[in-house]
Amino acid sequence: MVESAPLLVVLEAAGVGYEVHIPITTAEKVPAVGKQCSLFIHSVYREDSASLYGFASRDERDFFRLLVEKVSGIGPKIGITILSRMSVELLRNAIASADIALLSKCPGIGKKTAERLVIELKDKSEPSDGVRSEQVEPGGPATHSTYQDAVSSLIILGYKPADADKLVRKACKQLPSDTSVEALVKQALA
């Protein structure tokens, strides 16, 4: 990796630098400048430009593709913004439970776009059984409802969705799978 910024990295391959747009959730996982970096890439070609979008996991890239290819009104920039605010697990769970309020908290996503997300992706996006092992390695993944309830609790307490999601994912690493929502929230706030 040659350069790094919150939403952009420059990767060198065969002596050529490639500018790759990334969500914040991926930026948290990229190594320091000068180290080797591997990303799952999605290319977008237009008449006047070619853009690359990179993700830490195949799951994130595939979900990004679903967003930009299957939901009208969502392009790559809004897709990156959505994945910067919430993890794929939280997005899948919100779509599966039709949580329009949570989805519309993302910048660029209003109530109508959130409803469209739910309608167009409900059948294409399976809900997550908590935090996936490719993202983090929890002591045991929290159940779908426990994970989402813990994130919702932190949002009610005033945390931004991305921060709440990150804190709950971190807490899931430290607790067993049969943890209650209350214990998960306490661990997230510790």
C-alpha positions as CSV (number, residue, x, y, z in Angstrom):
1,M,0.0,0.0,0.0
2,V,1.4,3.4,-1.0
3,E,-1.2,5.8,0.5
4,S,-4.0,5.6,3.0
5,A,-6.9,8.0,3.8
6,P,-10.2,7.3,5.6
7,L,-12.1,6.4,2.4
8,L,-9.3,5.8,0.0
9,V,-6.1,3.7,-0.4
10,V,-3.6,3.6,-3.2
11,L,-2.4,0.1,-3.9
12,E,0.6,-0.7,-6.1
13,A,0.5,-3.6,-8.4
14,A,3.2,-4.3,-11.0
15,G,4.6,-0.8,-10.5
16,V,1.2,0.9,-11.1
17,G,-0.7,2.8,-8.4
18,Y,-4.4,2.1,-8.2
19,E,-6.8,4.4,-6.3
20,V,-9.3,2.3,-4.5
21,H,-12.4,3.7,-2.6
22,I,-13.1,1.9,0.6
23,P,-15.7,2.1,3.4
24,I,-14.6,3.0,6.9
25,T,-15.2,-0.5,8.1
26,T,-12.5,-1.7,5.7
27,A,-10.2,1.3,6.5
28,E,-10.1,0.0,10.1
29,K,-8.6,-3.2,8.9
30,V,-6.0,-2.1,6.3
31,P,-2.3,-2.3,7.3
32,A,0.0,0.6,7.6
33,V,1.4,2.3,4.5
34,G,4.3,0.3,3.1
35,K,2.8,-3.1,4.1
36,Q,1.2,-5.6,1.8
37,C,-2.6,-5.2,1.5
38,S,-5.2,-7.4,-0.1
39,L,-8.7,-6.2,-0.9
40,F,-11.7,-7.7,-2.7
41,I,-12.3,-5.3,-5.6
42,H,-15.4,-4.2,-7.4
43,S,-14.8,-2.2,-10.6
44,V,-17.2,0.4,-12.0
45,Y,-16.6,1.6,-15.6
46,R,-18.4,4.6,-17.0
47,E,-18.0,6.6,-20.2
48,D,-15.7,9.1,-18.6
49,S,-14.1,7.1,-15.7
50,A,-13.1,3.9,-14.1
51,S,-13.4,3.5,-10.4
52,L,-12.3,0.7,-8.0
53,Y,-14.0,-0.1,-4.7
54,G,-12.2,-2.3,-2.2
55,F,-13.4,-4.4,0.8
56,A,-11.8,-6.4,3.5
57,S,-14.0,-9.4,2.9
58,R,-15.8,-11.1,0.0
59,D,-19.0,-10.8,2.0
60,E,-18.7,-7.0,2.1
61,R,-18.0,-6.8,-1.6
62,D,-20.8,-9.0,-2.5
63,F,-23.2,-7.0,-0.3
64,F,-22.0,-3.8,-2.0
65,R,-22.7,-5.3,-5.4
66,L,-26.2,-6.2,-4.2
67,L,-26.7,-2.6,-3.1
68,V,-25.5,-0.9,-6.3
69,E,-26.8,-3.4,-8.8
70,K,-30.2,-4.4,-7.4
71,V,-31.5,-1.2,-5.6
72,S,-32.5,1.6,-7.9
73,G,-31.2,5.0,-6.7
74,I,-28.1,3.6,-4.9
75,G,-24.9,4.1,-6.7
76,P,-21.3,3.3,-5.6
77,K,-20.9,6.5,-3.5
78,I,-24.0,5.9,-1.4
79,G,-23.1,2.2,-1.2
80,I,-19.7,3.0,0.3
81,T,-21.4,5.5,2.7
82,I,-23.9,2.8,3.8
83,L,-21.1,0.3,4.4
84,S,-19.1,2.9,6.3
85,R,-21.9,3.5,8.7
86,M,-23.0,-0.1,9.4
87,S,-21.5,-3.6,9.1
88,V,-22.9,-6.1,6.6
89,E,-24.4,-8.1,9.5
90,L,-26.3,-5.1,10.9
91,L,-27.5,-4.2,7.4
92,R,-28.7,-7.7,6.7
93,N,-30.5,-7.9,10.0
94,A,-32.1,-4.5,9.5
95,I,-33.3,-5.5,6.0
96,A,-34.6,-8.9,7.3
97,S,-36.5,-7.2,10.1
98,A,-37.6,-4.3,7.9
99,D,-36.0,-1.8,10.3
100,I,-36.7,1.3,8.2
101,A,-35.8,3.7,11.1
102,L,-32.3,2.2,11.4
103,L,-31.6,2.1,7.7
104,S,-32.8,5.7,7.2
105,K,-30.1,6.9,9.7
106,C,-27.5,6.5,7.0
107,P,-26.6,9.7,5.2
108,G,-28.2,9.7,1.7
109,I,-30.8,7.2,2.8
110,G,-34.3,8.6,3.4
111,K,-37.4,6.7,4.4
112,K,-38.4,5.9,0.8
113,T,-34.9,4.6,-0.1
114,A,-34.8,2.6,3.1
115,E,-38.2,1.1,2.2
116,R,-36.9,0.3,-1.3
117,L,-33.8,-1.4,0.2
118,V,-36.0,-3.6,2.3
119,I,-38.4,-4.5,-0.6
120,E,-35.6,-5.1,-3.2
121,L,-33.1,-7.0,-0.9
122,K,-35.3,-8.9,1.5
123,D,-35.3,-12.0,-0.6
124,K,-31.7,-11.6,-1.7
125,S,-30.1,-11.0,1.6
126,E,-30.1,-13.6,4.3
127,P,-30.1,-12.3,7.9
128,S,-26.9,-12.9,9.8
129,D,-26.8,-15.2,12.8
130,G,-24.8,-12.5,14.6
131,V,-21.2,-11.5,13.8
132,R,-19.6,-13.6,11.1
133,S,-16.3,-15.3,11.8
134,E,-14.7,-13.7,8.7
135,Q,-15.2,-10.3,10.2
136,V,-14.2,-11.0,13.8
137,E,-13.6,-14.1,15.9
138,P,-16.1,-14.0,18.7
139,G,-16.2,-16.4,21.6
140,G,-19.5,-17.4,20.0
141,P,-21.6,-15.4,17.7
142,A,-24.6,-13.7,19.3
143,T,-28.0,-14.6,18.0
144,H,-29.6,-12.4,15.3
145,S,-32.0,-10.8,17.8
146,T,-29.5,-10.4,20.6
147,Y,-27.0,-8.7,18.4
148,Q,-29.5,-6.4,16.8
149,D,-31.2,-5.6,20.2
150,A,-27.8,-4.7,21.7
151,V,-27.0,-2.4,18.7
152,S,-30.4,-0.8,18.9
153,S,-30.0,-0.2,22.7
154,L,-26.7,1.6,22.1
155,I,-28.4,3.7,19.4
156,I,-31.2,4.7,21.8
157,L,-28.5,5.7,24.3
158,G,-27.2,8.2,21.7
159,Y,-24.4,6.2,19.8
160,K,-24.2,6.5,16.1
161,P,-25.2,3.3,14.3
162,A,-21.6,2.6,13.1
163,D,-20.2,3.2,16.6
164,A,-22.9,1.0,18.2
165,D,-22.3,-1.8,15.7
166,K,-18.5,-1.6,16.2
167,L,-18.8,-1.8,20.0
168,V,-21.2,-4.7,19.9
169,R,-19.0,-6.6,17.5
170,K,-16.1,-6.1,19.8
171,A,-18.2,-7.2,22.8
172,C,-19.2,-10.4,20.9
173,K,-15.5,-11.4,20.7
174,Q,-15.3,-11.4,24.5
175,L,-18.5,-13.1,25.4
176,P,-20.1,-16.6,24.8
177,S,-22.9,-17.1,22.3
178,D,-25.6,-17.4,25.0
179,T,-25.0,-13.9,26.4
180,S,-28.0,-11.8,27.1
181,V,-28.7,-8.4,25.5
182,E,-28.0,-6.7,28.9
183,A,-24.6,-8.4,29.3
184,L,-23.7,-7.6,25.7
185,V,-24.6,-3.9,26.2
186,K,-22.6,-3.8,29.5
187,Q,-19.6,-5.3,27.8
188,A,-19.9,-2.9,24.9
189,L,-20.0,0.1,27.3
190,A,-17.1,-1.2,29.4
